[in-house]
Amino acid sequence: MSRTWKIGIAGLGTVGGGLVEFLAARPGFAPQGGTAVVTGVSARSRSRPRAFDISKFAWFDDPVELAKSPDTEIFVELIGGSDGPAKASVEAALKLGKPVVTANKALIAEHGAELAALAEANNAPLLFEAAVMGGTPAVKVLREALVGDEIVSVAGILNGTCNYIVSEMEAHERDFSDVLAEAQAKGYAEADPTMDVGGFDAAHKVTILAALAFGCAPNYAAAEIEGVEKIGLLDIQLAKLLGYRIRLTASATRTPDGISVRVHPTLCPLSHPLAQTVGPTNALFIQGTRIARIFLQGPGAGAGPTAAAAAADIADVMTGAVRPVFQVPAASLKPPSAIDASKRVGEVYIRLMVKDEPGVLAAVTEILAEEGVSIDSFLQRPVEDGGAVPIVLTTHETVETAVRKVAERLAALPEVLEPPRIIRIAGA
């Protein structure tokens, strides 16, 4: 006899609305899992105009009460935010042994270990496919398909807003502020875009991927984060002259010295798949010891893709799939050890704005030589008005601490008119 599952959905925004419409159209979407029927909903406003009818669902002003309701068998949290009602309602559901499906990247990245322990103690699934890369199944690939391998690194483009901005800046030679305003008008960026352009959204996502890839506790506080707010059109133009495109990349890498979780602008060679990923698309490389390298690319947001990801998690609950939240039992989850910057090496792009006068280049190259940083290429863009001159250097592989010292010393030169722009260069 086919079972009917009662679904409670907290949060009726873009994703919540998409999920309500999906389940109404395809209640029996999970093979051999029965049917899924929405029975209760909760949101900030009951009277807000919506494209779908909520009058047939029980309404809850408090999402915690929705989570506790006897008519909620699977609780879907789509509120957002790392604390407040989202965390309280998820905890309430897990304490009652109810399966939880969430798209809340901040919640999982910042409280994932404690929620995993709560879920395990109450034998309740905690699933979050929709929290990373929208409809592109990065979480399932790491949690399920690649459990037979040892993952070395994950890296890619995890924020569609930033990718839209930098690719539009290059394609149409427009300033950051102009493209950001357009992204907000199109709904790609929030009214307050800080989470996106500051790199924090991508950091939440790669923190989750790191926990899945390496079987460790999510440790968002240890992520190194740099956004795209300071990337100007000049950097994009100069990078292209050197054979690169700028992308905001997020990465998690395991080495014998520890685990590095980082978000920062990166120069990607024009032939690199990340350089060819344009608009609001997401992309991810996964490097393993047995699989070598695989590449995922697809929509990172939107009602349809993200609702489909949440529905896939609901299907796992309905069909009885059971896996640890982060690959290993919650009691074994430990924060990853960070990599000492003195042990990290890489190539970098250094852009300076300098006075147009003799001796500047000699002063710059002397500092690099004294700090042991070797120059790979050099580009000076001519100016006609005798004002500030842009100089770009790219380096060979060098220790990160040396690059930081170079940046400090260059900034102190009287001929240098603004702080140096340092951008890391991607490998092959």
GUPA-760681 format. One record per residue (C-alpha): residue in one letter; x, z, y. Coordinates in Angstrom, 2 decimals. Layout:
BEGIN
> A | X | Z | Y
...
end
This chain:
BEGIN
> M | 0.00 | 0.00 | 0.00
> S | 1.40 | -1.04 | 3.39
> R | 2.17 | 1.80 | 5.76
> T | 1.32 | 1.87 | 9.46
> W | 4.01 | 3.39 | 11.68
> K | 2.94 | 5.06 | 14.94
> I | 5.29 | 4.24 | 17.80
> G | 5.63 | 6.23 | 21.04
> I | 7.39 | 4.43 | 23.90
> A | 8.79 | 6.32 | 26.90
> G | 9.65 | 3.96 | 29.73
> L | 7.60 | 0.87 | 30.54
> G | 10.01 | -1.15 | 32.63
> T | 11.41 | -4.55 | 31.69
> V | 12.46 | -3.56 | 28.18
> G | 9.54 | -1.23 | 27.49
> G | 7.06 | -3.88 | 28.54
> G | 8.82 | -6.46 | 26.39
> L | 8.66 | -4.16 | 23.38
> V | 4.95 | -3.38 | 23.88
> E | 4.18 | -7.10 | 23.98
> F | 6.42 | -7.84 | 20.98
> L | 4.79 | -5.20 | 18.77
> A | 1.31 | -6.32 | 19.83
> A | 2.14 | -9.89 | 18.80
> R | 4.06 | -9.06 | 15.59
> P | 3.10 | -5.64 | 14.19
> G | 4.26 | -6.63 | 10.72
> F | 7.63 | -8.03 | 11.79
> A | 9.71 | -5.78 | 9.47
> P | 9.89 | -7.25 | 5.93
> Q | 8.40 | -4.78 | 3.42
> G | 8.36 | -2.11 | 6.11
> G | 4.64 | -2.04 | 6.86
> T | 3.28 | -2.44 | 10.36
> A | 4.29 | -0.89 | 13.68
> V | 1.58 | 0.09 | 16.16
> V | 2.10 | 1.59 | 19.60
> T | -0.04 | 4.73 | 19.87
> G | 1.32 | 6.47 | 22.98
> V | 3.28 | 5.67 | 26.13
> S | 4.88 | 7.47 | 29.04
> A | 6.28 | 6.25 | 32.35
> R | 6.77 | 7.39 | 35.93
> S | 3.54 | 5.82 | 37.13
> R | 0.34 | 5.27 | 35.19
> S | -1.25 | 3.11 | 37.89
> R | 1.65 | 0.74 | 38.51
> P | 0.57 | -2.91 | 38.03
> R | 1.80 | -4.29 | 34.69
> A | 1.49 | -7.59 | 32.88
> F | 0.17 | -5.83 | 29.76
> D | -2.73 | -3.48 | 29.07
> I | -1.88 | 0.20 | 28.44
> S | -5.47 | 1.49 | 28.45
> K | -5.65 | 1.49 | 24.63
> F | -2.63 | 3.80 | 24.31
> A | -2.58 | 7.56 | 24.76
> W | -0.91 | 8.35 | 28.07
> F | 1.64 | 11.16 | 28.51
> D | 2.92 | 12.22 | 31.91
> D | 5.74 | 14.08 | 30.17
> P | 7.87 | 12.06 | 27.70
> V | 8.80 | 15.29 | 25.89
> E | 5.14 | 15.75 | 24.97
> L | 5.02 | 12.14 | 23.77
> A | 8.04 | 12.83 | 21.56
> K | 6.34 | 15.92 | 20.12
> S | 2.94 | 14.30 | 19.59
> P | 1.69 | 14.18 | 15.98
> D | 0.77 | 10.55 | 16.68
> T | 4.40 | 9.64 | 17.39
> E | 6.32 | 8.88 | 14.19
> I | 9.10 | 6.83 | 15.82
> F | 10.09 | 7.75 | 19.35
> V | 11.48 | 4.96 | 21.55
> E | 13.32 | 6.14 | 24.67
> L | 13.69 | 3.51 | 27.40
> I | 13.75 | 5.80 | 30.43
> G | 17.47 | 5.65 | 31.22
> G | 19.87 | 8.18 | 32.63
> S | 22.24 | 10.46 | 30.79
> D | 20.24 | 13.66 | 31.39
> G | 16.82 | 14.75 | 32.58
> P | 13.65 | 13.53 | 30.82
> A | 15.53 | 11.00 | 28.68
> K | 17.82 | 13.57 | 27.08
> A | 15.11 | 16.22 | 26.79
> S | 12.67 | 13.89 | 25.06
> V | 15.26 | 12.53 | 22.62
> E | 16.31 | 16.06 | 21.73
> A | 12.69 | 17.06 | 21.22
> A | 12.08 | 14.19 | 18.82
> L | 15.28 | 14.78 | 16.83
> K | 14.58 | 18.52 | 16.49
> L | 11.29 | 17.59 | 14.81
> G | 13.09 | 15.19 | 12.47
> K | 11.61 | 12.10 | 14.12
> P | 13.56 | 8.83 | 14.21
> V | 14.74 | 7.89 | 17.71
> V | 15.41 | 4.38 | 19.01
> T | 16.98 | 4.12 | 22.45
> A | 18.49 | 1.55 | 24.79
> N | 20.09 | 4.30 | 26.87
> K | 23.81 | 3.58 | 27.04
> A | 24.57 | 6.46 | 29.42
> L | 22.86 | 8.98 | 27.15
> I | 24.76 | 7.87 | 24.04
> A | 28.12 | 7.47 | 25.80
> E | 27.97 | 10.89 | 27.43
> H | 26.08 | 12.96 | 24.83
> G | 26.43 | 10.90 | 21.66
> A | 28.37 | 13.47 | 19.62
> E | 25.94 | 16.32 | 20.20
> L | 22.93 | 14.06 | 19.60
> A | 24.52 | 12.77 | 16.39
> A | 24.93 | 16.36 | 15.19
> L | 21.30 | 17.12 | 16.07
> A | 20.10 | 13.98 | 14.28
> E | 22.14 | 14.77 | 11.17
> A | 20.97 | 18.40 | 11.07
> N | 17.35 | 17.26 | 11.06
> N | 17.80 | 14.16 | 8.87
> A | 16.55 | 11.94 | 11.69
> P | 17.90 | 8.44 | 12.39
> L | 19.33 | 7.85 | 15.87
> L | 19.64 | 4.13 | 16.63
> F | 20.80 | 2.34 | 19.80
> E | 21.36 | -1.37 | 19.17
> A | 19.73 | -2.19 | 22.51
> A | 22.20 | -0.02 | 24.44
> V | 25.05 | -2.56 | 24.20
> M | 24.92 | -6.33 | 24.84
> G | 21.12 | -6.50 | 24.85
> G | 20.00 | -8.87 | 22.12
> T | 23.52 | -9.64 | 20.86
> P | 24.01 | -7.39 | 17.80
> A | 27.35 | -5.77 | 18.61
> V | 26.30 | -2.32 | 17.40
> K | 25.04 | -3.54 | 14.03
> V | 28.12 | -5.66 | 13.47
> L | 30.38 | -2.65 | 13.95
> R | 28.17 | -0.08 | 12.22
> E | 27.12 | -2.22 | 9.27
> A | 28.83 | -5.57 | 8.80
> L | 32.39 | -4.38 | 9.39
> V | 32.44 | -1.02 | 7.61
> G | 34.76 | -2.58 | 5.04
> D | 37.46 | -3.26 | 7.62
> E | 39.66 | -1.22 | 9.91
> I | 39.01 | -2.19 | 13.49
> V | 42.02 | -2.50 | 15.80
> S | 40.29 | -3.39 | 19.06
> V | 37.10 | -4.49 | 20.76
> A | 37.22 | -6.27 | 24.11
> G | 35.01 | -8.48 | 26.18
> I | 32.48 | -8.94 | 28.96
> L | 29.79 | -6.26 | 28.74
> N | 28.16 | -6.48 | 32.18
> G | 26.24 | -9.62 | 33.02
> T | 25.83 | -8.71 | 36.70
> C | 29.58 | -8.68 | 37.33
> N | 30.10 | -11.83 | 35.30
> Y | 27.42 | -13.62 | 37.29
> I | 29.03 | -12.52 | 40.56
> V | 32.62 | -13.56 | 39.81
> S | 31.63 | -16.86 | 38.18
> E | 29.36 | -17.74 | 41.13
> M | 32.09 | -16.81 | 43.61
> E | 34.44 | -19.26 | 41.92
> A | 31.95 | -22.06 | 41.31
> H | 30.64 | -22.17 | 44.89
> E | 33.49 | -20.49 | 46.84
> R | 31.25 | -17.72 | 48.13
> D | 32.07 | -14.18 | 49.23
> F | 31.35 | -11.15 | 47.05
> S | 28.68 | -9.68 | 49.36
> D | 26.79 | -12.98 | 49.54
> V | 26.66 | -13.43 | 45.75
> L | 25.78 | -9.77 | 45.20
> A | 22.77 | -10.13 | 47.49
> E | 21.66 | -13.17 | 45.50
> A | 22.12 | -11.28 | 42.22
> Q | 19.89 | -8.52 | 43.56
> A | 17.25 | -11.04 | 44.64
> K | 17.27 | -12.58 | 41.14
> G | 16.99 | -9.20 | 39.45
> Y | 20.49 | -9.32 | 37.92
> A | 21.63 | -6.35 | 40.05
> E | 19.86 | -3.16 | 41.08
> A | 19.17 | -2.20 | 44.70
> D | 22.07 | 0.23 | 44.27
> P | 24.56 | -1.92 | 42.33
> T | 27.22 | 0.79 | 41.93
> M | 26.76 | 1.25 | 38.17
> D | 27.32 | -2.48 | 37.62
> V | 29.94 | -3.56 | 40.15
> G | 31.81 | -0.25 | 39.88
> G | 32.39 | -0.85 | 36.16
> F | 30.46 | 2.25 | 35.02
> D | 27.80 | 0.35 | 33.07
> A | 30.47 | -1.52 | 31.11
> A | 32.35 | 1.75 | 30.55
> H | 29.29 | 3.36 | 28.96
> K | 28.96 | 0.40 | 26.62
> V | 32.60 | 0.16 | 25.56
> T | 32.67 | 3.94 | 25.03
> I | 29.91 | 3.48 | 22.46
> L | 31.70 | 0.56 | 20.82
> A | 34.91 | 2.61 | 20.61
> A | 33.07 | 5.41 | 18.80
> L | 31.60 | 2.95 | 16.31
> A | 34.84 | 1.03 | 15.82
> F | 37.09 | 4.05 | 15.33
> G | 34.73 | 6.70 | 13.94
> C | 35.36 | 9.07 | 16.85
> A | 33.20 | 10.95 | 19.33
> P | 32.12 | 8.97 | 22.39
> N | 34.35 | 10.11 | 25.26
> Y | 33.10 | 8.45 | 28.42
> A | 34.94 | 10.96 | 30.62
> A | 38.28 | 9.61 | 29.36
> A | 37.53 | 5.95 | 30.11
> E | 39.67 | 4.34 | 32.82
> I | 37.34 | 2.46 | 35.14
> E | 37.91 | -0.11 | 37.87
> G | 35.14 | -2.37 | 39.15
> V | 35.01 | -5.71 | 40.93
> E | 34.12 | -4.49 | 44.43
> K | 37.61 | -5.23 | 45.74
> I | 37.87 | -8.72 | 44.22
> G | 37.79 | -11.23 | 47.04
> L | 37.32 | -14.97 | 47.10
> L | 41.03 | -15.32 | 47.87
> D | 41.96 | -13.65 | 44.58
> I | 39.60 | -15.93 | 42.66
> Q | 41.06 | -19.02 | 44.34
> L | 44.67 | -17.96 | 43.81
> A | 44.00 | -17.02 | 40.20
> K | 42.58 | -20.47 | 39.54
> L | 45.66 | -22.11 | 41.07
> L | 47.70 | -20.13 | 38.54
> G | 45.47 | -21.25 | 35.65
> Y | 43.20 | -18.20 | 35.35
> R | 39.68 | -16.95 | 35.97
> I | 38.88 | -13.36 | 36.88
> R | 36.50 | -11.48 | 34.61
> L | 35.53 | -7.81 | 34.42
> T | 36.61 | -6.88 | 30.90
> A | 35.99 | -3.75 | 28.87
> S | 38.26 | -2.85 | 25.98
> A | 38.93 | -0.18 | 23.38
> T | 42.20 | -0.40 | 21.46
> R | 43.67 | 1.77 | 18.72
> T | 47.44 | 2.11 | 18.47
> P | 49.73 | 4.59 | 16.69
> D | 49.98 | 6.42 | 20.02
> G | 46.25 | 6.86 | 20.60
> I | 43.12 | 5.03 | 21.78
> S | 42.75 | 3.27 | 25.12
> V | 39.27 | 2.76 | 26.61
> R | 39.36 | 0.75 | 29.83
> V | 37.28 | -1.35 | 32.19
> H | 39.00 | -3.48 | 34.82
> P | 39.20 | -6.98 | 36.33
> T | 41.36 | -9.27 | 34.20
> L | 42.93 | -12.70 | 34.68
> C | 41.89 | -14.78 | 31.66
> P | 43.54 | -18.17 | 30.99
> L | 41.14 | -21.03 | 31.76
> S | 41.08 | -21.99 | 28.06
> H | 40.19 | -18.44 | 26.95
> P | 36.60 | -17.94 | 25.67
> L | 36.05 | -15.11 | 28.17
> A | 37.03 | -17.41 | 31.05
> Q | 34.45 | -19.89 | 29.79
> T | 31.71 | -17.23 | 29.64
> V | 29.73 | -17.72 | 32.85
> G | 26.65 | -16.26 | 34.48
> P | 24.95 | -13.12 | 33.11
> T | 26.15 | -13.78 | 29.54
> N | 28.00 | -11.11 | 27.52
> A | 30.87 | -11.77 | 25.11
> L | 32.92 | -9.63 | 22.74
> F | 36.01 | -10.00 | 20.57
> I | 36.41 | -7.70 | 17.57
> Q | 39.85 | -7.54 | 15.98
> G | 40.21 | -6.15 | 12.47
> T | 43.00 | -5.82 | 9.96
> R | 41.18 | -7.94 | 7.34
> I | 38.73 | -10.09 | 9.28
> A | 41.33 | -11.03 | 11.93
> R | 39.27 | -11.79 | 15.05
> I | 35.59 | -12.59 | 15.47
> F | 33.72 | -13.52 | 18.64
> L | 30.16 | -12.64 | 19.69
> Q | 28.43 | -14.14 | 22.69
> G | 24.87 | -13.92 | 23.92
> P | 22.36 | -12.44 | 26.37
> G | 23.27 | -8.95 | 27.52
> A | 19.97 | -8.00 | 29.14
> G | 16.40 | -9.09 | 29.73
> A | 12.99 | -8.18 | 28.34
> G | 13.05 | -10.48 | 25.33
> P | 16.60 | -9.95 | 24.01
> T | 16.73 | -6.20 | 24.58
> A | 13.24 | -5.60 | 23.19
> A | 14.24 | -7.61 | 20.11
> A | 17.25 | -5.31 | 19.66
> A | 15.02 | -2.22 | 19.90
> A | 12.61 | -3.81 | 17.42
> A | 15.48 | -4.37 | 14.99
> D | 16.21 | -0.63 | 15.07
> I | 12.54 | 0.13 | 14.48
> A | 12.69 | -2.19 | 11.48
> D | 15.64 | -0.23 | 10.09
> V | 13.59 | 2.96 | 10.25
> M | 10.57 | 1.30 | 8.67
> T | 12.60 | -0.09 | 5.77
> G | 14.50 | 3.14 | 5.16
> A | 18.01 | 2.10 | 6.21
> V | 20.23 | 5.17 | 6.63
> R | 23.74 | 5.28 | 8.11
> P | 25.84 | 7.82 | 10.03
> V | 25.35 | 7.51 | 13.77
> F | 29.05 | 6.82 | 14.41
> Q | 30.40 | 5.76 | 11.00
> V | 31.40 | 9.30 | 9.89
> P | 29.53 | 12.61 | 9.55
> A | 28.90 | 14.31 | 12.88
> A | 31.10 | 17.26 | 11.94
> S | 34.06 | 14.87 | 11.66
> L | 33.65 | 13.36 | 15.12
> K | 36.62 | 14.18 | 17.33
> P | 37.45 | 12.90 | 20.83
> P | 40.05 | 10.12 | 20.60
> S | 43.55 | 10.82 | 21.84
> A | 44.45 | 8.86 | 24.96
> I | 47.48 | 6.57 | 25.28
> D | 50.24 | 7.65 | 27.65
> A | 50.57 | 5.07 | 30.46
> S | 54.34 | 5.04 | 29.92
> K | 53.72 | 3.43 | 26.52
> R | 51.37 | 0.70 | 27.73
> V | 52.80 | -2.70 | 28.53
> G | 51.30 | -5.91 | 29.84
> E | 51.54 | -8.74 | 32.33
> V | 50.04 | -8.34 | 35.80
> Y | 49.11 | -10.34 | 38.90
> I | 50.28 | -8.85 | 42.21
> R | 48.82 | -10.24 | 45.43
> L | 50.23 | -9.20 | 48.82
> M | 49.19 | -9.96 | 52.37
> V | 52.39 | -9.94 | 54.42
> K | 53.66 | -10.75 | 57.90
> D | 54.87 | -14.32 | 58.35
> E | 58.50 | -13.47 | 59.08
> P | 61.93 | -13.85 | 57.44
> G | 63.13 | -11.39 | 54.80
> V | 59.75 | -10.38 | 53.41
> L | 60.15 | -12.05 | 50.04
> A | 63.64 | -10.61 | 49.64
> A | 62.31 | -7.09 | 50.26
> V | 59.53 | -7.59 | 47.74
> T | 61.75 | -8.97 | 44.99
> E | 64.31 | -6.23 | 45.54
> I | 61.69 | -3.56 | 44.82
> L | 60.57 | -5.32 | 41.64
> A | 64.17 | -5.63 | 40.46
> E | 64.90 | -1.96 | 41.12
> E | 61.85 | -0.92 | 39.08
> G | 62.72 | -3.25 | 36.22
> V | 59.75 | -5.59 | 36.70
> S | 60.54 | -9.23 | 35.91
> I | 58.77 | -12.05 | 37.79
> D | 57.17 | -14.79 | 35.69
> S | 55.70 | -16.96 | 38.47
> F | 55.47 | -17.01 | 42.24
> L | 52.93 | -18.55 | 44.62
> Q | 52.89 | -18.50 | 48.42
> R | 49.93 | -20.01 | 50.18
> P | 50.81 | -21.57 | 53.57
> V | 48.96 | -20.61 | 56.74
> E | 48.67 | -22.50 | 60.01
> D | 48.09 | -19.71 | 62.51
> G | 51.22 | -17.68 | 61.78
> G | 49.11 | -14.69 | 60.69
> A | 48.99 | -12.86 | 57.37
> V | 50.45 | -14.80 | 54.44
> P | 49.23 | -14.30 | 50.86
> I | 51.99 | -14.00 | 48.27
> V | 51.21 | -13.84 | 44.56
> L | 53.57 | -12.79 | 41.79
> T | 52.84 | -12.65 | 38.10
> T | 55.09 | -10.58 | 35.89
> H | 56.41 | -10.67 | 32.37
> E | 55.33 | -7.81 | 30.11
> T | 56.23 | -4.55 | 31.76
> V | 55.47 | -0.85 | 31.41
> E | 52.39 | 0.21 | 33.33
> T | 54.08 | 3.15 | 35.03
> A | 56.63 | 0.73 | 36.51
> V | 53.83 | -1.42 | 37.94
> R | 52.28 | 1.62 | 39.58
> K | 55.61 | 2.54 | 41.15
> V | 56.06 | -1.02 | 42.41
> A | 52.59 | -0.95 | 43.99
> E | 53.38 | 2.31 | 45.79
> R | 56.67 | 1.02 | 47.16
> L | 55.26 | -2.36 | 48.21
> A | 52.40 | -0.68 | 50.07
> A | 54.96 | 1.31 | 52.07
> L | 56.78 | -1.79 | 53.34
> P | 56.08 | -2.37 | 57.07
> E | 55.76 | -6.11 | 56.39
> V | 52.89 | -5.56 | 53.91
> L | 49.58 | -5.49 | 55.79
> E | 47.23 | -4.08 | 53.14
> P | 47.48 | -2.35 | 49.75
> P | 48.67 | -4.72 | 47.01
> R | 46.01 | -6.13 | 44.71
> I | 46.99 | -5.54 | 41.09
> I | 45.05 | -7.33 | 38.33
> R | 45.96 | -7.26 | 34.64
> I | 46.45 | -10.52 | 32.77
> A | 44.78 | -11.04 | 29.40
> G | 46.77 | -11.89 | 26.30
> A | 46.11 | -14.94 | 24.16
end
